[in-house]
Amino acid sequence: MSGLSIRKNDQVMVQAGRDRGKTGRVLKVFPDTSRAVVENINKVKKHTRANPSRNVKGGILEREASIHVSNLMPICPSCAKPTRVGHTQLEAGKKVRSCKRCGGNFDRG
């Protein structure tokens, strides 16, 4: 488990940059560089060369680039607001991420 408060499939809101205020779902997380790829956020144009052997068409593709996790804030599933993430211990001894606003859990279980 990484030291990041953001995980794959979390709903997040962008706090800084040209996409400030937009929300999206986390597609991939890179814990070693503290970056994440968010759906429809930080779109960049990538120029690709055609490669018939791999069945790749050439042209300009638009895809999501990674964004630093310090610019993202998770949205609580309970209160549906962007929030900081805390950690609470369940009765079973499992540690889960929790909302600092309402106290609701981010993780199932």
N, C-alpha and C positions, 0 to 999 in steps of 0.2 A: 504494500500500500504506500502511496506517495504522500508527501507532506502538503499537497495542494488541496484547497477546499473545493475545487471544481473537478468534476468527473464527467465521463462520457454520458450522453443523453440528458444532462442537466439543462434546464432553461436558464439562460443568462441574459443580463442587460449590459450593453456596452457603456462604460462610464467616461471614456476619453477617445479622442480621435475623430475622424470624419464620419463615422457611423454612430456617434454618441446618441444614446436614447433608444437605439434599436434593440430588439430582443431576438434571440434565436436559440437553437438547440446545439449543444456541443457535439461535434462529430468525432473529434480525435483530440487526445491530450498528449503533450510531450513534456513529461515531468522533468527531464534532464535540462531542458532549456526554459522551463516555466512558460510554455506557450500552448495555445489551443486553437483548433480550427472550429469555427462556428458557422452554422448554416446561414447562407445569404449575407454574411458579414465580411468586410474587408475583401471585396471582390477585386481581382486583378486580371489583366489580360495576359495570356500566355501564348506566345507564338510557337506553333509546332510545324515540323516538317512532315510531309506525307511519307508513310512507310507501308507500302503495299504488302510486304511479307507479314507484318503485324496487324494488317487491316486498320491502320491509323490514317485518318484523313488529315490533310494539312490545313493550316489556316490559323485564325486567331480565336482561341478558346477563352471563355471567361470562367474563372474558378475561384474558390475561396483560398486566401492565404492565411497563415497563422497570425494570431494576435496575442500579445502578452497577457497573462492571467491577471496582472495587477490592473488592467483596464476593464476587467469583467467583474460583474457582481451577480451571484446566483439569485434566482427568483424562488422564493419559498413556495412549495406546493400547497401548503395550508392557507396562508394569508395572501398569496399571489402578489407579493411585493418584493422588490430587491432588498436583500438583507446581508448582513455579515453572518459568518458561519461559526457556531460554537460546537463543542463536543460534549455529549452527555453519556453517562453509563447507564445501560438498561439493567433490569433486575437479573437477567441471565448473564450479566457480566460483559455483554457486547457493547463496544463503543460506537456511537452513531453520530452523524453530523446533525446539528439542530439549528433552528432559526433563532437569531438573537432578538427578533421582534416579538414573535408569538410563542416561541418555545417548541414549535412543531418539528417533527423529524423529516430530514431529507431522504434518509435511507429506509428501505423496507426491512422490517424484522425487528 
